[in-house]
Amino acid sequence: MESVLKPQKRQSDSWYKEPWLLLVVGGPLTVVVASLFTGYVAFSGADKVVAEDYYKQGLMINKDIQRDAKARELRLSANLSLHASQHLIRVEVSGSGDLPQQIQMSLANASPQATKVTEIVHRIPLIRVAPGVYEGELKQTSNISDSSVKLFHIKLETTDWRLTGDWFEPEQKAAQLNASK
């Protein structure tokens, strides 16, 4: 009868075989392993937060603002048209003041590849063929006349001024750029 009244001693397992150990140590251990893995991923593919030439880029912003202001002062506007069959872009610039012999045109668009989005920038020198009329060749930039390209960001620029804007469906319609107000 004495054995019934006395509780039996429980046979204890080793400390590492206790089921509560997984609850007490397992959660924090999982968090530590996950944070170490996250730290490795972050530092192995880290982007540079600050560009190496950040000071020059900051100065260029001021220069761009001044060139935009100069375009407003000259009341510049431009009409762009694409002649895909002739591989030609024609730009008619109007405004007050003298126009240069050559204008640099930059056309930027996203690549039509579905795997990743990359920006493609085409730089086309435009030569004056008549007063206020400039033309540039498209032979190197074959995908400009590609029907999958629907939008271009355009910059017409000289050392003194610049005009910017967007060109929707270049195959279908002409674009007009005006100095921003």
N, C-alpha and C positions, 0 to 999 in steps of 0.2 A: 503494500500500500504506500509505502514511503516513496516509491519511485513515481507514483502517479502524482503526488503533491509537489514534488520537486521538479522544476523545469529542467528539461534535458539540455545539456550544453550543446550548443550548435557548433558543428565542426566548421571552422573558418578556413576560407580559401586564402591563397596568397593575395596581396594587395592589388596586384596587377590583373587579377581575375575577377575583381569586383565589378558588377554591372554598373554601379553608380559612378565608377571612375570615367567611363565614356561620357557621361553627362557633364561631369565636373571639368574634365580636362579636354574632352573632344571638341566642344564648341570653341573655346579660345584657341586651341591648336589649329583648327580649321581656318579661323580668321587670320592667324599669323601666317600660315602658308599662303592663303589667298592674297594677303597684302604684299608678301615678298614677290609673288608672281606678278602682281599688278605693277609693283615698282620696277621689276625687270623689264616688262613690256613698255612702260613709260620711258625709261631711260635709254633703252636700246633703239627706239624709233622716235626720239624726241625731236621736235622741230625747234629751230632757233626762235626764241621769243623776240629778240631784238636783232634787226638786220645789222650787218657789219658796217654798212654805209648809211646808217640812220640819219646822220647829220646832213649828208648830201641830199638824201631824199626829202628831208624837211625843208631844205633850201629850195629844192625844185618845186615844192608846192607853192611857195611864194612867187616863183617865176611863172608858173602856170596861171596863177591868179592875175598877175600883171599882164600876161599875154591875152587872157580872156577880156580884161578891161580895155586893152588896146583894140581888140576886135569890136567891142561895143562902141568905143570912141569913133572908130572908122565906119560904123554902121555896116559891117560886112554881112553878106549873105551868100549862099552858094546853092546852086541846083546841080544835082548829080544824076547822071543817067548811065546805064550799063548797056553796052552794045556787045552782047556775047558772041554773035557771029563774027564780028571783026576783032574780038579779043581786046576791047577798048573801053576805058572809062572816060567819060567826058564831064568836065566840071566847069560851070559858068559862075564866076565870082563877080559880085558887084559891091560897090561901096565907095566911100570917098578916100582919096589918097592914091598913091602909086602902088601898083601891084608888082610883085617880083617876077623874074623870069621862070622860076621853078618853085613848086609847092610840094611838100612831103605829105603823102596821104597814108594813113594807117587804117587798115580794115581788120577788126578783131571779131572773131566768132567762135562759138563752141564747136568742137569736133562732133560729127554725127555718130561717132562710135558709141555703142551702148555699154561697153565694158567700163569705161571711165571717161570723165569729162575733162578735156584739156582745152585750153584757149589757144587758138591759132591766130597769129598776128601777121598780116601781110603789109609790107611797106612798099609803096609804089611811088616813084618820083613822077610828078606831073609837070609837063613842059608846056609853056605858053605857046599856043598856035595862032592866036589872034588876041586882040585886047580883051582881057577878062575871061578868055576861054583857054582851058588847060586840058590836055589829054595824057593818058598813061596806058601802057600795055599790060595785058593780063596773061601773057603767055606762060609766065612762071607759076601763076596762081590759078591752076585749072579748076579747083573746087569752088571758086567764087561763083561760077556759072552753074554749079551743081544744084539741081532742084531741091535737094534736101536742106540746103542752107536757107533759112527764112529770115534771119536777123543778123545785121552787122552793126558794130559800134564803130563810128567813123571819127577820125581826127584829121582835119586839114590844118597844117601848121607851117609856119616860117619861124625865123628867129624872133620876129616882133609880135606876132599874133597867132591865135589858133581858134578854130571852130570845131565844135564837137556835136555829135548827135547820133541817132539811131536810124538805120535804113532797113525797113521791113520789106521783105519780098523783092529783092533787087531785080529779079527777072521780070517782074510784073510792072513795077512803078518806079518813077524817079523819086529822089529824096531832096529835101530842102533843109539846109542848115542855116540858122540865124544866130547871131551873137546873143548869148544869154543876157537877160536883163537883171 
